[in-house]
Amino acid sequence: MKDTQKEFKPSSWSIDNKTAIYVITAIITLAGIFSYIKLPKEKFPDVVIPTIYVTTIYPGAAPSDIENLVSKPTYEAKKNNNQETQQCMAAGFK
Protein backbone atom coordinates (compact mmCIF):
# COMPACT_ATOMS: atom_id res chain seq x y z
CA MET A 1 0.00 0.00 0.00
CA LYS A 2 1.41 3.37 -0.98
CA ASP A 3 1.34 6.09 1.69
CA THR A 4 0.56 9.42 0.05
CA GLN A 5 0.24 12.65 1.92
CA LYS A 6 -1.82 15.48 0.59
CA GLU A 7 -0.67 18.92 1.49
CA PHE A 8 -1.98 22.39 0.88
CA LYS A 9 0.94 24.19 -0.74
CA PRO A 10 0.21 27.76 0.52
CA SER A 11 0.02 26.50 4.11
CA SER A 12 3.26 24.54 3.76
CA TRP A 13 4.99 27.55 2.22
CA SER A 14 3.69 29.80 5.05
CA ILE A 15 5.02 27.41 7.69
CA ASP A 16 8.40 27.22 5.98
CA ASN A 17 8.69 31.00 5.43
CA LYS A 18 7.50 32.60 8.67
CA THR A 19 9.53 35.77 8.17
CA ALA A 20 7.84 36.47 4.84
CA ILE A 21 4.42 36.09 6.48
CA TYR A 22 5.41 38.54 9.24
CA VAL A 23 6.57 41.09 6.67
CA ILE A 24 3.39 40.73 4.59
CA THR A 25 1.25 41.10 7.74
CA ALA A 26 3.16 44.24 8.77
CA ILE A 27 2.76 45.77 5.29
CA ILE A 28 -1.00 45.11 5.24
CA THR A 29 -1.38 46.52 8.77
CA LEU A 30 0.58 49.68 7.93
CA ALA A 31 -1.41 50.15 4.72
CA GLY A 32 -4.64 49.89 6.72
CA ILE A 33 -3.48 52.42 9.32
CA PHE A 34 -2.31 54.80 6.59
CA SER A 35 -5.65 54.49 4.77
CA TYR A 36 -7.56 55.15 7.98
CA ILE A 37 -5.54 58.28 8.70
CA LYS A 38 -6.08 59.60 5.17
CA LEU A 39 -9.87 59.14 5.22
CA PRO A 40 -11.69 62.45 4.73
CA LYS A 41 -13.58 63.62 7.79
CA GLU A 42 -16.42 66.11 7.95
CA LYS A 43 -16.26 68.85 10.55
CA PHE A 44 -20.02 68.88 11.11
CA PRO A 45 -21.61 65.71 9.73
CA ASP A 46 -25.36 65.58 9.28
CA VAL A 47 -26.85 63.55 12.09
CA VAL A 48 -30.51 62.64 11.78
CA ILE A 49 -32.14 61.58 15.02
CA PRO A 50 -35.22 59.42 14.39
CA THR A 51 -38.37 61.00 15.80
CA ILE A 52 -41.77 59.47 16.28
CA TYR A 53 -44.84 61.51 17.09
CA VAL A 54 -47.79 59.73 18.63
CA THR A 55 -51.13 61.51 18.86
CA THR A 56 -53.76 60.06 21.17
CA ILE A 57 -57.34 61.04 20.42
CA TYR A 58 -60.25 60.05 22.60
CA PRO A 59 -63.35 62.03 21.61
CA GLY A 60 -65.48 63.17 24.52
CA ALA A 61 -62.84 62.63 27.20
CA ALA A 62 -61.15 65.33 29.24
CA PRO A 63 -57.53 66.12 28.37
CA SER A 64 -56.40 64.98 31.83
CA ASP A 65 -58.14 61.63 31.28
CA ILE A 66 -56.40 61.15 27.93
CA GLU A 67 -53.06 62.02 29.52
CA ASN A 68 -53.50 59.68 32.50
CA LEU A 69 -55.27 56.77 30.76
CA VAL A 70 -53.65 56.72 27.33
CA SER A 71 -50.56 58.93 26.92
CA LYS A 72 -48.70 58.10 30.15
CA PRO A 73 -49.12 54.29 29.84
CA THR A 74 -47.99 54.52 26.22
CA TYR A 75 -44.93 56.52 27.25
CA GLU A 76 -44.15 54.13 30.12
CA ALA A 77 -44.34 51.13 27.78
CA LYS A 78 -41.96 52.88 25.39
CA LYS A 79 -39.63 53.91 28.22
CA ASN A 80 -39.29 50.28 29.35
CA ASN A 81 -37.63 49.45 25.99
CA ASN A 82 -34.30 50.77 27.41
CA GLN A 83 -33.93 53.28 24.61
CA GLU A 84 -33.31 56.97 24.93
CA THR A 85 -36.65 58.72 24.82
CA GLN A 86 -37.84 62.27 25.16
CA GLN A 87 -41.37 63.03 26.13
CA CYS A 88 -43.47 65.98 25.10
CA MET A 89 -47.12 65.77 26.11
CA ALA A 90 -49.73 68.34 25.28
CA ALA A 91 -53.37 68.10 26.18
CA GLY A 92 -55.90 70.54 24.88
CA PHE A 93 -59.53 71.06 23.99
CA LYS A 94 -61.04 70.90 20.53
C-alpha positions as a LaTeX table, in Angstrom:
\begin{tabular}{lrrr}
\hline
Residue & $x$ (\AA) & $y$ (\AA) & $z$ (\AA) \\
\hline
Met1 & 0.00 & 0.00 & 0.00 \\
Lys2 & 1.41 & 3.37 & $-0.98$ \\
Asp3 & 1.34 & 6.09 & 1.69 \\
Thr4 & 0.56 & 9.42 & 0.05 \\
Gln5 & 0.24 & 12.65 & 1.92 \\
Lys6 & $-1.82$ & 15.48 & 0.59 \\
Glu7 & $-0.67$ & 18.92 & 1.49 \\
Phe8 & $-1.98$ & 22.39 & 0.88 \\
Lys9 & 0.94 & 24.19 & $-0.74$ \\
Pro10 & 0.21 & 27.76 & 0.52 \\
Ser11 & 0.02 & 26.50 & 4.11 \\
Ser12 & 3.26 & 24.54 & 3.76 \\
Trp13 & 4.99 & 27.55 & 2.22 \\
Ser14 & 3.69 & 29.80 & 5.05 \\
Ile15 & 5.02 & 27.41 & 7.69 \\
Asp16 & 8.40 & 27.22 & 5.98 \\
Asn17 & 8.69 & 31.00 & 5.43 \\
Lys18 & 7.50 & 32.60 & 8.67 \\
Thr19 & 9.53 & 35.77 & 8.17 \\
Ala20 & 7.84 & 36.47 & 4.84 \\
Ile21 & 4.42 & 36.09 & 6.48 \\
Tyr22 & 5.41 & 38.54 & 9.24 \\
Val23 & 6.57 & 41.09 & 6.67 \\
Ile24 & 3.39 & 40.73 & 4.59 \\
Thr25 & 1.25 & 41.10 & 7.74 \\
Ala26 & 3.16 & 44.24 & 8.77 \\
Ile27 & 2.76 & 45.77 & 5.29 \\
Ile28 & $-1.00$ & 45.11 & 5.24 \\
Thr29 & $-1.38$ & 46.52 & 8.77 \\
Leu30 & 0.58 & 49.68 & 7.93 \\
Ala31 & $-1.41$ & 50.15 & 4.72 \\
Gly32 & $-4.64$ & 49.89 & 6.72 \\
Ile33 & $-3.48$ & 52.42 & 9.32 \\
Phe34 & $-2.31$ & 54.80 & 6.59 \\
Ser35 & $-5.65$ & 54.49 & 4.77 \\
Tyr36 & $-7.56$ & 55.15 & 7.98 \\
Ile37 & $-5.54$ & 58.28 & 8.70 \\
Lys38 & $-6.08$ & 59.60 & 5.17 \\
Leu39 & $-9.87$ & 59.14 & 5.22 \\
Pro40 & $-11.69$ & 62.45 & 4.73 \\
Lys41 & $-13.58$ & 63.62 & 7.79 \\
Glu42 & $-16.42$ & 66.11 & 7.95 \\
Lys43 & $-16.26$ & 68.85 & 10.55 \\
Phe44 & $-20.02$ & 68.88 & 11.11 \\
Pro45 & $-21.61$ & 65.71 & 9.73 \\
Asp46 & $-25.36$ & 65.58 & 9.28 \\
Val47 & $-26.85$ & 63.55 & 12.09 \\
Val48 & $-30.51$ & 62.64 & 11.78 \\
Ile49 & $-32.14$ & 61.58 & 15.02 \\
Pro50 & $-35.22$ & 59.42 & 14.39 \\
Thr51 & $-38.37$ & 61.00 & 15.80 \\
Ile52 & $-41.77$ & 59.47 & 16.28 \\
Tyr53 & $-44.84$ & 61.51 & 17.09 \\
Val54 & $-47.79$ & 59.73 & 18.63 \\
Thr55 & $-51.13$ & 61.51 & 18.86 \\
Thr56 & $-53.76$ & 60.06 & 21.17 \\
Ile57 & $-57.34$ & 61.04 & 20.42 \\
Tyr58 & $-60.25$ & 60.05 & 22.60 \\
Pro59 & $-63.35$ & 62.03 & 21.61 \\
Gly60 & $-65.48$ & 63.17 & 24.52 \\
Ala61 & $-62.84$ & 62.63 & 27.20 \\
Ala62 & $-61.15$ & 65.33 & 29.24 \\
Pro63 & $-57.53$ & 66.12 & 28.37 \\
Ser64 & $-56.40$ & 64.98 & 31.83 \\
Asp65 & $-58.14$ & 61.63 & 31.28 \\
Ile66 & $-56.40$ & 61.15 & 27.93 \\
Glu67 & $-53.06$ & 62.02 & 29.52 \\
Asn68 & $-53.50$ & 59.68 & 32.50 \\
Leu69 & $-55.27$ & 56.77 & 30.76 \\
Val70 & $-53.65$ & 56.72 & 27.33 \\
Ser71 & $-50.56$ & 58.93 & 26.92 \\
Lys72 & $-48.70$ & 58.10 & 30.15 \\
Pro73 & $-49.12$ & 54.29 & 29.84 \\
Thr74 & $-47.99$ & 54.52 & 26.22 \\
Tyr75 & $-44.93$ & 56.52 & 27.25 \\
Glu76 & $-44.15$ & 54.13 & 30.12 \\
Ala77 & $-44.34$ & 51.13 & 27.78 \\
Lys78 & $-41.96$ & 52.88 & 25.39 \\
Lys79 & $-39.63$ & 53.91 & 28.22 \\
Asn80 & $-39.29$ & 50.28 & 29.35 \\
Asn81 & $-37.63$ & 49.45 & 25.99 \\
Asn82 & $-34.30$ & 50.77 & 27.41 \\
Gln83 & $-33.93$ & 53.28 & 24.61 \\
Glu84 & $-33.31$ & 56.97 & 24.93 \\
Thr85 & $-36.65$ & 58.72 & 24.82 \\
Gln86 & $-37.84$ & 62.27 & 25.16 \\
Gln87 & $-41.37$ & 63.03 & 26.13 \\
Cys88 & $-43.47$ & 65.98 & 25.10 \\
Met89 & $-47.12$ & 65.77 & 26.11 \\
Ala90 & $-49.73$ & 68.34 & 25.28 \\
Ala91 & $-53.37$ & 68.10 & 26.18 \\
Gly92 & $-55.90$ & 70.54 & 24.88 \\
Phe93 & $-59.53$ & 71.06 & 23.99 \\
Lys94 & $-61.04$ & 70.90 & 20.53 \\
\hline
\end{tabular}
